[in-house]
Amino acid sequence: MTNDALQSYLRDHIPLSQAMQVEVMTVDADALTLQAPLAPNINHRDTVFGGSASALAILSAWSLVHTKLKAEGLTARLVIQSNTVHYDQPIASAFQSTAVLADPDNWSRFLALFNRKGKARITVAATLTENGQAAGRFEGRFVALRMDDAGGQPSA
């Protein structure tokens, strides 16, 4: 999936991404980076609102799994099951979130389970950065559910 295709998908299907002015920076097989400016994500202390930082991390992690599934020719309802975010320092300008699989070796197992059972879980890690410096850490567990052919509902 190209940067532009993902950008359009996020804007069309996840309105929060548009309100946050999220931009797709890089998409490849192993990592995905999103960026957002400070202005629409600012808090009362002139730094990034924690909810915006968390949302960008979730969006980058979700987008990574979404694009990897698309690359495999698979369609799934992808939802977050759980997550943790650690805020290591305040962010006072544009910020990024780069997502990677927490354990890349689990991808083949995830695909096999998804193809066999129609449901699988995978953990994604993301690093929040500002000007190339780490500012926070995210880890989230995502569930992919196979979509049925008729109504777009999960089949599992």
C-alpha positions as CSV (number, residue, x, y, z in Angstrom):
1,M,0.0,0.0,0.0
2,T,1.4,3.4,-0.9
3,N,1.6,6.4,1.4
4,D,-1.1,8.2,-0.5
5,A,-3.4,5.2,-0.5
6,L,-3.1,4.8,3.3
7,Q,-3.5,8.5,3.8
8,S,-6.7,8.5,1.8
9,Y,-7.9,5.4,3.7
10,L,-7.3,6.9,7.1
11,R,-9.0,10.2,6.2
12,D,-12.0,8.4,4.7
13,H,-12.5,5.8,7.4
14,I,-11.0,7.2,10.6
15,P,-12.1,10.8,10.9
16,L,-9.9,11.4,14.0
17,S,-6.9,11.1,11.7
18,Q,-8.1,14.1,9.7
19,A,-8.9,16.2,12.8
20,M,-5.4,15.4,14.1
21,Q,-3.9,16.2,10.7
22,V,-2.1,12.9,10.6
23,E,0.3,12.4,7.6
24,V,1.7,9.1,6.4
25,M,5.5,9.5,6.3
26,T,6.7,6.0,5.4
27,V,5.2,2.6,4.7
28,D,7.2,-0.5,4.2
29,A,7.0,-4.2,5.0
30,D,8.7,-3.9,8.4
31,A,7.8,-0.4,9.7
32,L,5.3,2.4,9.3
33,T,5.6,6.0,10.4
34,L,2.8,8.6,10.9
35,Q,3.3,12.2,11.9
36,A,1.0,14.9,13.3
37,P,1.5,18.6,14.0
38,L,1.3,20.2,17.4
39,A,-1.5,22.8,16.7
40,P,-4.5,20.4,16.5
41,N,-3.1,18.2,19.2
42,I,-2.1,20.8,21.8
43,N,-2.9,20.8,25.5
44,H,-3.1,23.5,28.1
45,R,0.7,23.3,28.6
46,D,1.5,24.0,25.0
47,T,2.6,20.4,24.5
48,V,1.0,17.4,22.8
49,F,-2.2,16.2,24.5
50,G,-1.5,12.6,25.8
51,G,-4.6,11.3,24.1
52,S,-3.3,12.6,20.8
53,A,0.1,10.9,21.3
54,S,-1.7,7.7,22.2
55,A,-4.0,8.0,19.2
56,L,-1.1,8.5,16.8
57,A,0.6,5.4,18.3
58,I,-2.5,3.3,17.9
59,L,-3.1,4.6,14.4
60,S,0.5,3.8,13.3
61,A,0.3,0.3,14.9
62,W,-3.1,-0.4,13.4
63,S,-2.0,0.9,10.0
64,L,1.1,-1.4,10.0
65,V,-1.1,-4.5,10.5
66,H,-3.7,-3.2,8.0
67,T,-1.1,-2.7,5.3
68,K,0.7,-6.0,6.0
69,L,-2.7,-7.8,5.7
70,K,-3.4,-6.0,2.4
71,A,0.0,-7.0,1.1
72,E,-1.0,-10.6,1.8
73,G,-4.3,-10.1,-0.1
74,L,-6.3,-10.4,3.1
75,T,-9.2,-8.4,4.3
76,A,-10.0,-8.3,8.0
77,R,-11.8,-6.4,10.6
78,L,-8.9,-5.2,12.7
79,V,-9.4,-3.9,16.2
80,I,-7.2,-3.1,19.2
81,Q,-7.6,-5.4,22.2
82,S,-5.3,-3.8,24.7
83,N,-2.4,-1.3,24.9
84,T,0.0,0.5,27.1
85,V,1.6,3.9,26.5
86,H,4.6,5.3,28.4
87,Y,5.1,9.0,28.1
88,D,8.9,9.6,28.6
89,Q,9.0,13.3,28.0
90,P,6.7,16.2,26.9
91,I,6.4,16.8,23.1
92,A,6.3,20.4,22.1
93,S,6.3,20.3,18.3
94,A,5.3,18.0,15.4
95,F,5.6,14.3,16.5
96,Q,5.9,10.9,14.9
97,S,5.0,7.4,15.7
98,T,6.9,4.5,14.1
99,A,5.3,1.1,14.5
100,V,7.0,-2.3,14.1
101,L,5.9,-5.9,15.0
102,A,6.9,-6.5,18.6
103,D,8.2,-9.9,17.4
104,P,8.5,-10.1,13.6
105,D,8.8,-13.9,13.9
106,N,5.2,-14.1,15.0
107,W,3.8,-12.8,11.7
108,S,3.8,-16.2,9.9
109,R,2.1,-17.8,12.9
110,F,-0.4,-14.9,13.0
111,L,-1.2,-15.5,9.2
112,A,-1.5,-19.3,9.6
113,L,-3.9,-18.9,12.5
114,F,-5.9,-16.2,10.7
115,N,-6.2,-18.4,7.6
116,R,-7.1,-21.5,9.6
117,K,-9.5,-20.0,12.2
118,G,-10.5,-16.6,10.8
119,K,-9.2,-14.9,13.9
120,A,-5.7,-14.1,15.1
121,R,-3.8,-11.7,17.5
122,I,-0.6,-9.8,17.1
123,T,1.4,-7.4,19.2
124,V,2.8,-4.2,17.8
125,A,5.3,-1.8,19.3
126,A,5.6,1.9,18.4
127,T,8.0,4.7,19.4
128,L,6.8,8.2,19.7
129,T,9.4,10.7,18.6
130,E,9.9,14.5,18.4
131,N,12.8,15.8,16.2
132,G,14.3,12.3,16.1
133,Q,14.3,11.9,19.8
134,A,12.3,9.2,21.6
135,A,9.5,10.7,23.7
136,G,7.2,7.7,24.4
137,R,6.7,4.0,23.9
138,F,3.5,2.1,23.0
139,E,2.7,-1.6,22.9
140,G,-0.7,-2.9,21.6
141,R,-2.4,-6.2,20.9
142,F,-4.6,-6.3,17.8
143,V,-7.2,-8.8,16.8
144,A,-7.9,-9.5,13.1
145,L,-11.2,-11.1,12.3
146,R,-12.0,-12.6,8.9
147,M,-14.7,-10.7,7.1
148,D,-17.5,-12.7,5.4
149,D,-18.1,-12.2,1.7
150,A,-21.7,-11.0,2.0
151,G,-22.2,-8.3,4.6
152,G,-18.7,-7.3,5.7
153,Q,-19.2,-8.7,9.2
154,P,-16.7,-10.8,11.0
155,S,-17.1,-14.5,10.4
156,A,-15.3,-15.7,13.5
